[in-house]
Amino acid sequence: MEEGVVLEGRGPSLVTLLRWSGLALVAGGLLLAVASVLHPSRETTATILQAEVRLVAAHVLFTLSSLLVLLGLPGLYGAESVRMGRLGLAGFLAAFTGTALVAVSGNFGFLAPVLAAKSPQTIDAINAYLPVVAFNVVAFVGFVVGFVLFGMAMAKTATLPRASGTLVAVGAPAQVVGFALAQTVSPALWTVTILGSVALGVGLAWPGYQLWQEPAS
């Protein structure tokens, strides 16, 4: 225990907080995978209107997933901060910030059906607007870089499953790259996004479950 966070003597409140953080990661990881499967493979005016219910439902799940990950990630990092070192700290800060910004940018999914029906050209104008482009670039770069670093730090610890860190480090970039390819190359490449989301979700849920079961280990 000398290399990790020592919980003895800190009372049941910290243990309870860590356990609920773990459960939040489990739920957040699972919802991330479900949301990606539900989301339409391409976002055009036509597909937004045709799959409006799926699109809105997917964004609801994406938002809930991001919220749960934001609630659970500090607990996982806090329990393993000494083992993760500076790499883990950098990854945690970038992943936390990126996840929060991606959740904010996802709000567009709730506006898109209205814009597609009332003013289709506005969708393209918003997506091409420089501040929006810059915001999305910062959000997704932070998300990808953060989880790659955090996953690498997870894999270095002796207490977390090494495979879970690999899943996190590989899943985040696969999810984002798959989304970009599905929009610009072929909707069939949405499969890459789904696989990336499943990998990232499982990579977070796995240690989350471990934290839920044994918060003081």
Rosetta blueprint (number, residue, H / E / L):
1 M L
2 E L
3 E L
4 G L
5 V L
6 V L
7 L L
8 E L
9 G L
10 R L
11 G L
12 P H
13 S H
14 L H
15 V H
16 T H
17 L H
18 L H
19 R H
20 W H
21 S H
22 G H
23 L H
24 A H
25 L H
26 V H
27 A H
28 G H
29 G H
30 L H
31 L H
32 L H
33 A H
34 V H
35 A H
36 S H
37 V H
38 L H
39 H L
40 P L
41 S L
42 R L
43 E L
44 T L
45 T H
46 A H
47 T H
48 I H
49 L H
50 Q H
51 A L
52 E H
53 V H
54 R H
55 L H
56 V H
57 A H
58 A H
59 H H
60 V H
61 L H
62 F H
63 T H
64 L H
65 S H
66 S H
67 L H
68 L H
69 V H
70 L H
71 L H
72 G H
73 L H
74 P H
75 G H
76 L H
77 Y H
78 G H
79 A H
80 E H
81 S H
82 V H
83 R H
84 M H
85 G H
86 R H
87 L H
88 G H
89 L H
90 A H
91 G H
92 F H
93 L H
94 A H
95 A H
96 F H
97 T H
98 G H
99 T H
100 A H
101 L H
102 V H
103 A H
104 V H
105 S H
106 G L
107 N L
108 F H
109 G H
110 F H
111 L H
112 A H
113 P H
114 V H
115 L H
116 A H
117 A H
118 K H
119 S L
120 P H
121 Q H
122 T H
123 I H
124 D H
125 A H
126 I H
127 N H
128 A H
129 Y L
130 L H
131 P H
132 V H
133 V H
134 A H
135 F H
136 N H
137 V H
138 V H
139 A H
140 F H
141 V H
142 G H
143 F H
144 V H
145 V H
146 G H
147 F H
148 V H
149 L H
150 F H
151 G H
152 M H
153 A H
154 M H
155 A H
156 K H
157 T L
158 A L
159 T L
160 L L
161 P L
162 R H
163 A H
164 S H
165 G H
166 T H
167 L H
168 V H
169 A H
170 V H
171 G H
172 A H
173 P H
174 A H
175 Q H
176 V H
177 V H
178 G H
179 F H
180 A H
181 L H
182 A H
183 Q H
184 T H
185 V L
186 S L
187 P H
188 A H
189 L H
190 W H
191 T H
192 V H
193 T H
194 I H
195 L H
196 G H
197 S H
198 V H
199 A H
200 L H
201 G H
202 V H
203 G H
204 L H
205 A H
206 W H
207 P H
208 G H
209 Y H
210 Q H
211 L H
212 W H
213 Q H
214 E L
215 P L
216 A L
217 S L
